[in-house]
Amino acid sequence: MIMPTSTCLLAMLALLYASAAELQCYTGQQRWEPEPIINDFVLTKCAPTDRCCYMISSLNGTYYGCYQDCPSKSTLSCGPDPKLGIMDIYYCYCNDHRDTNCQPYLGAVNVH
C-alpha cells in the first residue's frame, strides 16, 4: 500500500479548505424610495479573484457585490467619516456576507 506524502496531504487539505472557504456576497440592488421599490439581490459565490464584499448606498438605493481591491483588515471598512458631513453616500467593505454592514434588509422581503 502506498502512503501519500506529507506534501500531497498538505495540497489536498489546501484544496479542501479553498473550496469550503469560497467567498459569498450579496449582489444586486435594494431601494425603497423613490418608487418603484427594488429588491433585486441574491447571495452569490464570488470569483476566485474577489477578496471582499461591498455595499454602497446613495440616494438611488443600495448596491451589493463582490470586490477585488479591498482595504487591509487594519483599515476602517466603512465610510465616509460622518464628521465630513457627506450625507448622500455611504460604503462598506466586508470580509463576507455574514457581516451585517454588507447585508440587504431581509425582513418582509422575498429573497430570490
N, C-alpha and C positions, 0 to 999 in steps of 0.2 A: 504494500500500500504506500502510495506517495503522499507525503505530508506537505501541505503548502508552506512556502517560505514566509518569514515574517513580513517581507516586502509585499508579497502577494496578499497577505491578510490585511495589511495596512491599506493597500489600494482598494480592496473590497469594502473595507469599513468606510473609507473616504467616499466611495461611490454611494454606499447606502446612506451615509449622513447627508450627502449633497442632494439626493433625491428626496429625502424626508424634510430637508430644510429649504425647499423651494419657496421663494418669496411670493406671497399673495397680497394683493392690494385691491381695494375697491376702485373701479374705474367707471367713469361716466359723469353725469351732472344731476344736481338736485337744486330745485328752485321753487319757492312758494309764491313770490311776487316779483315782478308783475305777472299777471296771467299770460299764458296758461301755466299751470303747475307742472313741473317736470320732476319725475322720479325715475330717471333712466340710469341705473347703476347696477353693476354686478361685481361679485368677488371673482377676481381673475388671477391665474398664475402668471407671474411676470416673466419677461425674457431673462435668460441667464445673465445678461449684462446689467440688468437693473439691480440697484442696491438698496432702494428705499421706496416708500410710498410718499405721495404728496397730496396736499389739499390746498386749493387756492379759492378764496371766497371773495367775491366782488358784488357790485350792485346787480349784476346779471345772474347771480347764482353761485353755487359752489361746484367746483370741478375736482375730481379724484382721479388718481392714476399711479402708474409705476414710474420710477425715475432713476437715471444713472448717476447724475452729477450731484451727489448728496453731500451735505456738510458733515464734518467729522463729528464723532459722538460727543466730543467735548464742546462743540459749538451749540448755541441756542438753536432749537429746532423750529421755533415759530416766530413770526414777526409780522409787520414791523413793530418796533417798540411803541407801546401806546403813548409814551411821552413825546413822540414825534408828532402826534396829532393827526396822523393819517388814519382816516376812518372808513374809506371806501374799499380797502383791500386788506386781506389777511391771509397768511400762508403758514403751512406747517410741513415739515418733513418727518416721517415716522419710520421706525425700524420694520414694521409690518402692519397688517390690517387690524391687529388687536389693540393698537394704540388709539384711544378714543379721539385724539386730535385728527385722525385721518379716517374716521368712520362717518358715513352719512347718518342722518337721523333715521332710525329703523322703526320707530313706533308708528303704528297705524299706516304702514306703507307696504304695498305688495312688492317684495323683492323678486326680481326676475332671476 
